[in-house]
Amino acid sequence: MVFDLLIVGGGVNGCAIARDAAGRGLSVLLLEQKDLAAATSSASTKLIHGGLRYLERYEFRLVHEALAERELLLAAAPHIIHPLQFILPHEGSIRPAWLVRLGLFLYDHLARRKRIPGSATVALAGTPFGAPLTADHRLGFSYYDCRVDDSRLVVLEALDAFARGAQIRIGALLVGARRAGGRWLASVAAADGKLEDISARALINASGPWVSETLEHRLGLRSRKHVRLVKGSHIVTRKLYEGAQAYMLQRPDKRIIFAIPFEEDFTLVGTTDIPFPGEPGPVAIDAAETDYLLAATNHFFKEKIAPGDVAWSYSGLRPLYDDGALEASVVTRDYAFDLDNADGGAPALSIFGGKITTARRLAEHALDTLAPFFPHMRAAWTAGAVLPGGDIGPGGFDGFVAELSRAKPFLAPRLVRRLAGAYGTRAWRFLETARSLADLGVDLGCGLTEAELDYLRAQEWARTAEDVLWRRSKLGLRFDAAQTERLTRALAQRSA
Ligand SMILES: Cc1cc2nc3c(=O)[nH]c(=O)nc-3n(C[C@H](O)[C@H](O)[C@H](O)COP(=O)(O)OP(=O)(O)OC[C@H]3O[C@@H](n4cnc5c(N)ncnc54)[C@H](O)[C@@H]3O)c2cc1C
């Protein structure tokens, strides 16, 4: 078979493009060398945001697009995306109040808002917003963005792509590809090392941090565009404060750090911006980054923390489009494409940069760029479409949680919230026929039942304990070594 599109990379961009393309009638094969969202797309700050701080760098195009996407994505996936209020304590020596107010005014008005509230000035002294903070923060600003489960968003895009006919291959590495007879002829290695030849009319290089490597070493192409890798790390600590609000904390180096309520019992703190000159690959937080993040939280919060309070940390490489900026923290967060169809040959489109927030729109732009090669391709369609599980009804997330609780009264309230938040209406796929907890099989730990595990394996491409604990869920925060061992055994039995 000759595919219309061969997509390299199962991160947010590759999966968003696969979904859009399959819905436009193209035949699609997506290759991911490890797991969906295995690289940068599971290591973000997990915000669907306009990027308030990008206004200081005059990135109006990006901020406008991202602000508009917040509304669309919130409607498309209200189970995994939720509005989040941010409190920005005023630090007059870093940014004057008029500048912050101007930025927030633009933020409120750059794109149409329907569901997301606007900004306000708020008192911190003597209020719940100020209660967790040290005494010298009396005035602040409030604005809204959204939080998202980043790796689950990628899975939802892949699920929708699959439902519309795309093939999704996990553990499949693009070894190399060359043009032959007006097509791309690609060599693909499966997890067991077996090689297969694949033929496609066009190739999309959505390999994130590997975009330049794929271009030059696997496709043998030259590009004037380059990727700039910037490492960013987060720490997850025990809960630093009560309340559902997040904080945007300004640092003397003009950077900002977020503190965000995470997985009910934790606080997520990040991020850093460290130039990364090496080859792309797995990255981890270093002691200097941990100290930097701890110093920020200890400056702002009454609750003091030390390295021993860090329950988890994760790092990722931002695959930024290199715009020649001197400082890592000011390199553009916007995206750029490189289209290569030398001598009228089969096209290769490489994606540089992009955000979790803008992936849907990036996909539209990518396919519009390829439209001349696919005259029968249907029009863009994702703007009003719901992502899998997102059809939770007019009662919104709380209404759906109540519906699930009523239908399955044997599920503990915490478990209902987790399942509703992870799967939305797709939770019925493994809950529908259950009349008691026992019907869901053995609890492998922290409410992860055999029924849920079987669903993850059969329908969400989960293969390893890491896939289940850190990308399909965040149960890794709660699992102990014995439970992880038990899960690993359960997976091994199932794949035997
Ligand atoms: C610290 C940090 C915080 C961030 N916070 C936010 C945020 O809050 N909000 C937001 O909107 N954005 C955020 N971002 C940006 C966002 O996470 C990234 O822009 C986005 O995830 C990039 O997605 P991608 O699909 O391009 O790359 P990736 O997610 O890295 O996907 C590329 C995939 O390609 C695969 N691959 C590579 N080579 C091959 C090959 N030869 N064969 C097969 N597969 C291959 C890799 O395994 C990988 O899974 C953040 C980024 C970082 C690092």
The ligand as an SDF file (V2000), in Angstrom:
LIG
                    3D

 53 58  0  0  0  0  0  0  0  0999 V2000
    9.7460   22.4250   30.1200 C   0  0  0  0  0  0  0  0  0  0  0  0
    8.7140   22.6220   29.0690 C   0  0  0  0  0  0  0  0  0  0  0  0
    7.4990   23.2310   29.3990 C   0  0  0  0  0  0  0  0  0  0  0  0
    6.5280   23.4180   28.4210 C   0  0  0  0  0  0  0  0  0  0  0  0
    5.3160   23.8950   28.7920 N   0  0  0  0  0  0  0  0  0  0  0  0
    4.3380   24.0420   27.8770 C   0  0  0  0  0  0  0  0  0  0  0  0
    3.0440   24.4280   28.2780 C   0  0  0  0  0  0  0  0  0  0  0  0
    2.7440   24.5810   29.4630 O   0  0  0  0  0  0  0  0  0  0  0  0
    2.1110   24.6020   27.3260 N   0  0  0  0  0  0  0  0  0  0  0  0
    2.3730   24.3940   26.0050 C   0  0  0  0  0  0  0  0  0  0  0  0
    1.4800   24.6290   25.1890 O   0  0  0  0  0  0  0  0  0  0  0  0
    3.5950   23.9670   25.5920 N   0  0  0  0  0  0  0  0  0  0  0  0
    4.5710   23.7710   26.4980 C   0  0  0  0  0  0  0  0  0  0  0  0
    5.8060   23.3070   26.1270 N   0  0  0  0  0  0  0  0  0  0  0  0
    6.0640   23.0590   24.7080 C   0  0  0  0  0  0  0  0  0  0  0  0
    5.5650   21.6900   24.2440 C   0  0  0  0  0  0  0  0  0  0  0  0
    5.7060   20.7240   25.2480 O   0  0  0  0  0  0  0  0  0  0  0  0
    6.3420   21.2370   23.0140 C   0  0  0  0  0  0  0  0  0  0  0  0
    6.4450   22.2550   22.0810 O   0  0  0  0  0  0  0  0  0  0  0  0
    5.6630   20.0460   22.3430 C   0  0  0  0  0  0  0  0  0  0  0  0
    5.4320   19.0240   23.2780 O   0  0  0  0  0  0  0  0  0  0  0  0
    6.5210   19.5310   21.2010 C   0  0  0  0  0  0  0  0  0  0  0  0
    5.8380   18.4500   20.6340 O   0  0  0  0  0  0  0  0  0  0  0  0
    6.4430   17.6520   19.4040 P   0  0  0  0  0  0  0  0  0  0  0  0
    5.3770   16.7210   18.9450 O   0  0  0  0  0  0  0  0  0  0  0  0
    6.9900   18.6080   18.4070 O   0  0  0  0  0  0  0  0  0  0  0  0
    7.7170   16.8880   19.9920 O   0  0  0  0  0  0  0  0  0  0  0  0
    7.7990   15.5820   20.9270 P   0  0  0  0  0  0  0  0  0  0  0  0
    6.7190   15.5320   21.9140 O   0  0  0  0  0  0  0  0  0  0  0  0
    9.1800   15.5260   21.4520 O   0  0  0  0  0  0  0  0  0  0  0  0
    7.5310   14.4050   19.9090 O   0  0  0  0  0  0  0  0  0  0  0  0
    8.4830   13.9920   18.9520 C   0  0  0  0  0  0  0  0  0  0  0  0
    8.4380   12.4720   18.8980 C   0  0  0  0  0  0  0  0  0  0  0  0
    9.1730   12.0250   17.7690 O   0  0  0  0  0  0  0  0  0  0  0  0
    9.7120   10.7460   18.0850 C   0  0  0  0  0  0  0  0  0  0  0  0
   10.7830   10.4680   17.1410 N   0  0  0  0  0  0  0  0  0  0  0  0
   11.9280   11.1710   16.9530 C   0  0  0  0  0  0  0  0  0  0  0  0
   12.6790   10.6220   15.9800 N   0  0  0  0  0  0  0  0  0  0  0  0
   11.9930    9.5270   15.5230 C   0  0  0  0  0  0  0  0  0  0  0  0
   12.2440    8.5410   14.5120 C   0  0  0  0  0  0  0  0  0  0  0  0
   13.3700    8.5560   13.7640 N   0  0  0  0  0  0  0  0  0  0  0  0
   11.3260    7.5570   14.3190 N   0  0  0  0  0  0  0  0  0  0  0  0
   10.1780    7.5080   15.0540 C   0  0  0  0  0  0  0  0  0  0  0  0
    9.9020    8.4290   16.0290 N   0  0  0  0  0  0  0  0  0  0  0  0
   10.7840    9.4260   16.2520 C   0  0  0  0  0  0  0  0  0  0  0  0
   10.1590   10.9150   19.5270 C   0  0  0  0  0  0  0  0  0  0  0  0
   10.2720    9.6810   20.2020 O   0  0  0  0  0  0  0  0  0  0  0  0
    9.0720   11.8210   20.1160 C   0  0  0  0  0  0  0  0  0  0  0  0
    8.0790   11.0880   20.8170 O   0  0  0  0  0  0  0  0  0  0  0  0
    6.7820   23.0480   27.0850 C   0  0  0  0  0  0  0  0  0  0  0  0
    8.0000   22.4250   26.7560 C   0  0  0  0  0  0  0  0  0  0  0  0
    8.9330   22.1850   27.7520 C   0  0  0  0  0  0  0  0  0  0  0  0
   10.1970   21.4530   27.4250 C   0  0  0  0  0  0  0  0  0  0  0  0
  1  2  1  0
  2  3  1  0
  2 52  2  0
  3  4  2  0
  4  5  1  0
  4 50  1  0
  5  6  2  0
  6  7  1  0
  6 13  1  0
  7  8  2  0
  7  9  1  0
  9 10  1  0
 10 11  2  0
 10 12  1  0
 12 13  2  0
 13 14  1  0
 14 15  1  0
 14 50  1  0
 15 16  1  0
 16 17  1  0
 16 18  1  0
 18 19  1  0
 18 20  1  0
 20 21  1  0
 20 22  1  0
 22 23  1  0
 23 24  1  0
 24 25  2  0
 24 26  1  0
 24 27  1  0
 27 28  1  0
 28 29  2  0
 28 30  1  0
 28 31  1  0
 31 32  1  0
 32 33  1  0
 33 34  1  0
 33 48  1  0
 34 35  1  0
 35 36  1  0
 35 46  1  0
 36 37  1  0
 36 45  1  0
 37 38  2  0
 38 39  1  0
 39 40  1  0
 39 45  2  0
 40 41  1  0
 40 42  2  0
 42 43  1  0
 43 44  2  0
 44 45  1  0
 46 47  1  0
 46 48  1  0
 48 49  1  0
 50 51  2  0
 51 52  1  0
 52 53  1  0
M  END
$$$$
